[in-house]
Every structure is written in structure tokens, then in C-alpha cells.
């Protein structure tokens, strides 16, 4: 049976660097982190007072932080989205700041922050007919959503899917990561020998995915292909990853199998790279398991824009496609002294990559979830 290929024909994002892919790309290559002191709420009781926030958002205003961000994101893009597109929304806490506001105002209507309500708002904003689905798989959510979209297209259940991802930094979210002692006191330093935690960030992003045949029929510009995908769960711990990296290695191997390629065809790896001690070490073990002595270059963008929770995977996939186009991988911002496990794989500076290779993008989340994507040029 002839399998349809899933291609990305449009994408955009808002991060702490500002609106658009170029703003994020240029910000990362400036090596100046977008993580700064957090003034949205009091952090006196928390482990850190640093995060990467989007400017000009009103906290506990008339609209949630994610809806404010999505409106900025789709202001120009929405009319270009086909109304028959299937909708997949990736989010973890959604409009959790609406719940915070209700509690502060001592009201008892907590239904406003339900994820199904956010899904309806997103569908109306984007102007699609589909009622949509929500994927909430912790920090692997948007990677899982992209895999789901590609699977739908390959199975010919639809020829057009839009993946939307959004999360925000609220007091509730920040306090949760602080209680886990997972936050760096200042800036996250992925794969650094002295790394001590992650830095939270917020963002929104979307990717419009079509079958290659529809994209060509509509004369759409193709940004890249989702060639393969793989998911796994290491069933190790509620929040901690399996230290062996076996779960992530299984997801990567499944992605290679789905793409029907050998690991030697991968030329760069966009890692989850949170800056926590155990995540970064686990990833290096997984990469060593899959790639052996082939030290494919690895990078993380979380030292630049923070850990944007469910949006991380989508943003990283978009940046990975830009990386393939430019033939260069981004620097790992805030990296000073490379950890022994990462030596020869991770670098503080950007470096060139082969133009005829594919990119691997990985993410892991609470609950032992692991997701891997293989991306290629048009």
C-alpha cells in the first residue's frame, strides 16, 4: 500500500525572544539567554526567581495567558489555515491561571479552566470545523502530537492536520517545579558539568501538516518532512526518568524503524536537554546506546528560551528544520564546561552539519514518557 508522506507546510511561534521563528533563531545564535528575573508574581517562597516569559501579557486579567498568546500567534496565520484541518491541541495546564484567579477572588466556578473549553476556543480562533483532540503527555506532548498528526496522514485518515501547543508560567506551575527542587537558581545550563536544574519558559507554536500530495496540489511551500516517530514509557517513576536511558533509546529506535532508515543517516540531535542532572545524563546514555561511537552532534535550546513545557517539542522540531535548511546546529546557550558524558557530542558553539542527513528530536516527560521524531528536508 502506498503510504502518504507527512510534510510541514507552515509553522510559527512566540517565545520569550518575541514573535516568529527568525526572532527565536537569531536569539539562540546571539548566545544571550531569554531567561531573566521573574516579576509576574512573588517568588520569595520558591527555589528560584528566574524564568523566560513573553512580554506584554496581563496576568489574572480578563483572558488567560495562553489565550492572549494564541491570539498573537494566529492574528495573521488563522485565515491561511484550511477549515477542514484536523486540530490537535497540546497543553498541560492550559488556562490554569483562570483557576488561580477564581481562588484568589474566592469564587467557586472552576469550570473555566477545563481543557475542553480551551480546545473549543482554539478551534474558533483558528477557524477550523474539527472539534479537535487534546494531547496532554507532560513535556513530550507536542512531540507526541506531531507523531499523531503524521500517523493520521500516513494512514490516510486526513490529509491536513494542525498541531497547536501552548503553556504558560503561572504561580501554580512555578511552585510545582520549585517543590520538586528542579529549578536552577539562575539560568539552566544543559549538559554542563555544574548544571543544577531547569528554567521554566512559556511559548505557543503551531505547525500545519499535510500529505505531500495535497501540499503539491495546493502548491504549498514545504518546510520539511516528518519521516519517523516513536513513543515509549519507561514506567520508572512519577517524575524522574529511568537512569539507564532505555525508554528513550526504545523511542528513538522505533522512530528509526518508522522512517525506515539506519542511525547513520542522522546528522544532528535536538535533545530534551533540560539542565537537570538526571535528564541530561539519561539522554547521553540513550544516545550512546543507539549511536554507539558515532558521535552525532547534540544541542539543547532550553538554556536560551527555558523549558517551555509541552510547547518545547514543537519549537525544537521547527528549529531543527531550520537547522537542516541552514546546515548548522545552534549553540547550547549557557554551556561553559561540558559534562564528561557529553564530551564530543555537545558544544557551546554552533557547528556545521551535513546537508544530506536527517535530524532527530527527542523529548521526555513526567510519568516516564519518551518521544522521538525524525525530520528531513523537503
N, C-alpha and C positions, 0 to 999 in steps of 0.2 A: 504494500500500500504506500502510495506517495505521501510523505509527511510534509505538512506545511512548515515553513520556517518562520519563527517569530522575530520581527525586526522592530527596533525602536525608531519612530519617525518624528517624535517631538519630545522635549523634556525641558524642565526648568526648575529653579529652586530659589528659596530665600534662606539665607543663613545669617550668622552674626556679621559676616562680611558685607551683607547687603543683598540686593536683588540680582538674580541672574547667575548663570554658570560662569561667565567671564569674571565677575566680582569674586566668586569663590576661588576659581583657578588662580587668578592673579594674587589674591590674598595669601593663598598657601605658598606660592612661589616667592612672595615677599619675605617669607620666614617670620613674619610678625604675627603672633597669635591673636586671635579674636577673643580670647578668654580674658576677662577683666574683672574688677571688683563688682560684686553683685549688690545693687541698691534697690531692687524691686520690693524686697521685704527684709525684715530684720534677720540677721544670721548669727546673732550673739549666742544662741544655744547650739549652733551647729559646728561641724568639724572644719568647714571651710567657708570663705566668703567670696569665692571666685566662680564664675560661670561665663558662658558665651551666649549673650542674649541678643535678640533682634531689637533694633531701635524703634522708637515711636509706637510702642504697644501700650495700651491702657490696661493696667491690672485691676481686676474687680470692677470693671466698667460695665457698660450695657451689653457688650459682647465678649465672648471668651477669647483668650489669647489665640487659640488655633483658628477660630473663625476670622479674626482680624487678619491673621497671616494668610489664610487661604484666599480671602478676598483680594489681598495684594497680589497673590500669586496668579490668580485666574482673571484679573481685571482685563487683560488683553488676550489671554490664551483661551478662555472659555468659548468664544464664538467659533474657534477653529477646531473644536472637539466634535467629532461626529455624534449626533444624538443617539445613534444605535450602538455606541460603545458600551461594552460591559464595564461596570465600575467595581474596583476592588479598593477598599479603604484600609490602610494600615495605621493603627494607632494603639497606644497602650492605655493611657488615662483620658485621652480625648479632652473634653471640656471640664476637667476636674476642678478648675478654678471657679466654675459656677457653683459647685458643691461647697467649696470654701466660703464663697460669698453668702450662700444661704445659711451656713452655720454661723458666720460672723453676725449676720443680721437676725439670727435666732428664728429663722423660718423653717418650716418642715416639709417643703416641697422639694424633694431631692431627685425628682424625675428629670429635671432639665439637663443633667449631665450624662444621661444614658447614651451609650454609644450608638444605638439605633437612631436616636434623634439627630446625632451628628451626621450619620450616614445620609439621612434624608436631606439635611441642609447642604451637604456636599453635592448630592445629585442635582438639587435645584440650582446650586451655584454654577455647576459645570454644564448644566442644561442637557443632561442625558436622561433617557427614558427608563433605563435599568434601575431597579430598586437597589441593586448592589449587594455586596457582601463585605463583611469586616474580617480582617485577619489581625489577631492580637496574639502574637507569638513572641512576646518580650522583644529583646533587641535584635532578633532575627526576623521581625515582622515584615518589613518591606522587601527584604531579600526573598522571603517566602512568597510574598505577593507577586513579585516578578516571576518567580518559578511557576506559580499558579497560572499567571497570565500566559506564559509561554506554553504551558501544558494544555491550556484551553485551546490555544491556537493550533498547536501541533495536532490535537485530537479533532480539529475542525468543528469544535462546538461554538466557536465565534471567530470572526476574522478581525475583530477590533476590541481591545481592552485598554482601559485607562487605569493606571495604578497611582493612587494618591497616598502620600504619607505625611503625617503631622504629629508633633508632640511639642509641649511647652514646658518651661521651667516654672513650677509653682512651689509654694512653700511646702505643700504636701509631698510632692515628688522629691524636692531637695532634702527634706527631713528624713525621708525613707533611705536614701543613699547615705546620708550622714549617720544614721543609726547603724548601718552596716559597716561603718568605718571604711567606706570605699572611696572617699573623696581625697584628692590631693589638696594640700593646704593652699597651693597657688595654681600652678599650671600642670596639666597632665604631661607626662614625658614617656610616650610609648617606646618600649624596648630599650629604655635607658637603664643602666646598672643601678641607678638610685631612684627609680620610679617608685611611687608610693600610693598611687590611686588615680582615679579618673576625674575629669572635669566635665560637669554637665553642660549641655548646649541645647538650643532649640532651633527648629527648622521646619520647613514644609517643602515638599517637592512633588513632582508628578512626572510620569513617563507614559506616552501614548504608544501602544504596541499594536502592530498589525501583522497580518500574514504578509509574507513577501509578495504574494500575487496581488493582493489588494493594494499594497503600497505602490507597486509598479503601475497598477491600473489607474490609480489616482495621482500618479506622478509625484509621490511624496519623496522628500529627501530622506534617505536612510542614514541614521546616525551610527547604527551598529546592530549586531545580531545577538540574541540570547541563544547561544549554541548549546549550552548544557546546564543542568541544575541538579542539586542533590540535597536531601534533608536527612537528619538523623537526630536521635536523642540518646544521650549517654546515660540517662537515668542515674546520675551520680549524687546530686544534691539540689536543694531548693534554689540556691543562688550560686554556688561555686561550680566551676567547670571540672570535668574529670581531668586530673593532672597528667594522665597518660596521653591525652590528645586523641584517643582512639575514636571518640564520637565525631570530632571534626574531620579526622582522616577518612572516616567512612563516608561522610557527606561529600568530601572532595572526590573520592573515588567514584561515588555514584554520579557526580557531575561529569567526570571524565567519560564514564560509561554512556551517559545520556548524550553527550556530544560526540561520542564515537571517535575519541582521539586518545593519543598517548600523552603522558605528562610532559614529555619533551617538547610538545607544541605550545606549552605555556611559557610566555616570556616575561610576565610580571605578576605580582600578587598584591592586591589591595587587602590588607589584613584588618581584622576587627580592631586590634591594637589599642586597647582602652587605656593602657598605662597602669593597670593593676598588676600586682606581682604574679598572680596565678594565671590570669588570662594570657598574658604575653608569653609566659613560659610554656603554657599548654599549646598555643598556636605553633611555636617553634618546633615542639615535639611532633605535632601533626604534620607540619611541612617536611620535616626530616623523614617521617615515616613514608610519606607519599613520594617525595622527590629524591630522597637519598642524598648522594653527594652533589647532585645538580642544584647549585645554589642560585636559584631563580631570585631576582631582586624583589624584596618585600618592603612595603611602606605603609604608614598609617597617617590619616589626615585628622585624627582626633586631637592631636596636640594643637591643631590650628583652629578648628571650629567646635571643639568639645565633643562629648558623646551625645549626639542628638537623638538618642534612644531609638524608636522604631524607624525614624527617618534616615538613620545612619546608612543602612544598606543601600537604599535608593540613591542617596547622594554619592556614595562611594562607587556605585555602578556607573553613574553618569560621569564622574571624574575619571574612572577607569577607561571609559570610551574616549574621552578627550585625550587621555594619556596615550592610547593606541594611535589616535589620529596624529598627535604631535610627535610621537616616537620618543617620549621622555616620561619618566615617572616623577611625581612630586617629591620634594624633600619631606622627611619626617620632622615636623616642626617641634622644637624644644628638646630634640635629641642631642645630648652632649657626649656622653660616654656609653657606647654601645654595650649592652649586656653580653656576656660571654656566649650565651646560647644563640644570640642573634648576629654574631660577628660573621662577616662575609655575605650576609643576606640583607641586612638593614643598614641604611646610610643616612647621615644627616643632610646630605646634599642630593639634589636631583641627579638623575643619570639617564643616559640614553638606553633605549631598548630596541630589539629587532622589530622591524616593521611587519614582518610576515608571521608574527606569533600572536597568540591569544592571551587574554587576561583572566586571571582567577580572582574573584572577590568573595571573601568569607565573612560571616558574622556568627556570633554565638550569643545566647541569651539565658536568662534565668530559667530554671527548670530543666537545664541540660540540652536546650535546643541548639542545633547547629545547622547552618545553611551555607551553600556554596553555589556560586554562579560562574559560568564560563562565557565570556563575552568576546566577540570578534568584530573586526572592521566590516563595513559593507561589502 
